[in-house]
Amino acid sequence: MADINKVLQINTNTSKIEKVYKVDSAKFFNDVTSDANGDIYISDCFDNKIYKISDGEIKVWLESDFLSMPMDYYAEKMKF
């Protein structure tokens, strides 16, 4: 679950928060999706960034003005 500058990792069996990922510089976390590897992607729609949670760390994965308020996205296996 994303909330402004935090992402909560919630155990769906117990409904308990297991971990909170906080990014002080985030402007507005919005959508959350995951890929086949279990990595989590979170859009910061007011800062044109997508963050990635992998191996217990949250980092900027993609940053570009081209994104222009990223939201409503999903992860898909690359096809060549």
Secondary structure by P-SEA (a helix, b strand, c coil): cccccbbbbcccccccccbbbbbcccccccbbbbccccbbbbbcccccbbbbbccccccccccccccccccbbbbbcccc
